[in-house]
Amino acid sequence: MHASLPAGSELYELENQIRRFYDVVAAQLDEDDVESFPDHFVEDCLYQVVSRENYAEDLPQATIYCDGIGMVRDRVIALRETQVYVPRVWRHFISGVRVTAVEKDGIHARANFLITEAMSDMDPTIFLVGEYLDVLVRDGDGLKFRQRLAVFDNHHVTRSLIVPV
């Protein structure tokens, strides 16, 4: 059972706060500041990038699966220290930010995402399209993810997912 949503201007302000939070996270990823990504999560978090099909069927296979802040940090370390890839630039486009519930465990929010990828020798292409299904908690004056699910609509991912979505 979902708790009631805040009314009027309170809901509007909450959605704007979430939109600003999403914009900060996206800008850091677009600027290749992946080291800051774990700072946006609580210790006991869940971060997954999963296909729409697997999500709908409740299948356990996720393209990226991090259960806890330690795994999110390990993902960044692996990216910087062990993976080799052609330089590229990503751009995150986020729309339709909306609060779906406010419960004891946090603020449930959804948003659409589109991520483009530009490699050094190619024009930009659409890399990933989907929806964020998040649970956010207050952290002082800001927000942090308790859960970030990036559910992608792509039939397949043309290149490997090497950075957080």
Summary of the structure (lengths in Angstrom):
residues: 165
radius of gyration: 15.9
end to end distance: 29.4
largest distance: 50.7
contacts: 449
relative contact order: 0.22
helix: 29%
strand: 43%
